[in-house]
């Protein structure tokens, strides 16, 4: 219930305050969102499998976001940012769909 309340408060604050993303951070935000989604789907899968640990989830969430952003930043510094961004999205996308398939199998027994 606390998570749902936090989500509602966050959405309302976002709509009311309408925050802007600094231009320096804009290239990394989509990658960070995909990395965060990977952690969320992994956490949901762990809940359904009965092995969820909140500490592991928080560490996974934060490390996924930081590592993905750092890889893209490093790629930008080396001049291959677009290629590394694509690679990060592909890898995390595969993980998201893998977790989604496991969740589907768990929920629908199919």
Secondary structure, 3 states (H helix, E strand, C coil): CHHHHHHHHHHHHHHHHCCCCCHHHHHHHHHHHHHHHHHHHHHHHHHHHCCCCHHHHHHHHHHHHHHHHHHHHHHHHHCCHHHHHHHHHHHHHHHHHHHHHHHHHHHHCC
